[in-house]
Amino acid sequence: MALPHEDHERVSAAIADAETRTAGEIFCVFTEAADDHAVVPLGYAALAALTMPPILLWFGILDPAWLNFGWSDSDQVGVREMVTLYVACSAILFAVTWLLVQIRSVRYRLAPASLRQTAVHRAAMETFLSHGIHLTDARTGVLIFLSRLDRHAEIVADDGIYEKVDEGIWGDAVAAMLGAARAGDIGGGFVQAIEITGVVLAEHFPPGSTNLNELPDRLIEV
């Protein structure tokens, strides 16, 4: 999902405006997903295959008498038939569940929050380093990172900022960004996060005599 040009313009303007009042540098990144979470379909398929057959047998939904296929008046089935029925049911449940959770929207909905948060944190840290946000002169770079399908955001600040600002102060910016994203206004979410971040940076890192612009004032999509 590529963001519209208007959103890119809004974010660029917000970054430029915030940086007029601080020596800090703000860098924004948007991604559709931080990870494909390929393990999620496998996990749910295994869970269904292991837990559903006993439940179906217990409630009589899975009837061993089906194995007679109407050819016998006896309701009795042997151990081999029971095992065959159980294995067949498990295999079918595994395949159906795996295929269902392969659907992208379903997969991300079912992915545990901890797994999504870990993926976004890892992607944010990799982005922070790969784009050289840690290389500003005063170590005052800040990354604002949002993953849409993971429904999670991260703000990563460099060492120079953490020396003066507690990490928990970014909670309001993250909450504002996620709230706007849930409402479908991703660009607006970035703008709100930039404004809150800019206020924090301006308080602790006022602009210097040169106030160099060391990072691009634009939204990066990866």
Secondary structure, DSSP 8 states (H G I E B T S, - for coil): ----HHHHHHHHHHHHHHHTT-S-EEEEEEES-S---THHHHHHHHHHHHHHHHHHHHTTSS-GGGGGTTS-S-----HHHHHHHHHHHHHHHHHHHHHHHHSHHHHHHHS-HHHHHHHHHHHHHHHHHHTTGGGSTTS-EEEEEEETTTTEEEEEE-HHHHTTS-GGGGHHHHHHHHHHHHTT-HHHHHHHHHHHHHHHHHHHS---SS----S-SSEEE-
